[in-house]
Amino acid sequence: MSLDDRASDHVGRNVSSIPLSDPHNPAEQSIGGLVKDATSHMSTLVRAEVELAKTEIIGEVKKGAIGAGLFIVAAVVALYSSFFFFFFLAELLDEWLPRWAAFGIVFLILLVVAIVVGVIGYIVFKRVRAPKKTIDSAKALPSVLPGGDKGAPVDLPGGIGAAPRR
């Protein structure tokens, strides 16, 4: 896909840009004006980076969704074809055992497999815990942001921050 094709895919999107040269004469501009320009350029840069990330991720998400859909179709086909395998197994056992016993054995095999998988799933599910580090970090976030309460340093996951004053 060429650059022109990608550009035509995103027609109608307006992404701001940061001017390459300062339109104002920096010698005549006050510190406040320079800070205002820097803030506005930073905001534009962040918005442009977010837009770029969205554009790149959308294509990858589409590929992932198609792949996931194909895996789901394959799983459904495998699930339905497993019925025929177990029917085959029962018919094979029917060669040596009475028919009722062959189908009973296949049923018991499936029942045991379902119970074992269910117990393993239950054990794995019970091990799921809340994301403690993320919760602690989110609770401490206001204290490390500009304009937040200033206070004594506190150990945060991933670094040192400031605890709110009480």
Secondary structure, DSSP 8 states (H G I E B T S, - for coil): --HHHHHHHTTT-------SS-SS-GGGS-HHHHHHHHHHHHHHHHHHHHHHHHHHHHHHHHHHHHHHHHHHHHHHHHHHHHHHHHHHHHHHHTTTS-HHHHHHHHHHHHHHHHHHHHHHHHHHHHT----HHHHHHHHHHHHHSTTS---SEEEETTEEEE----
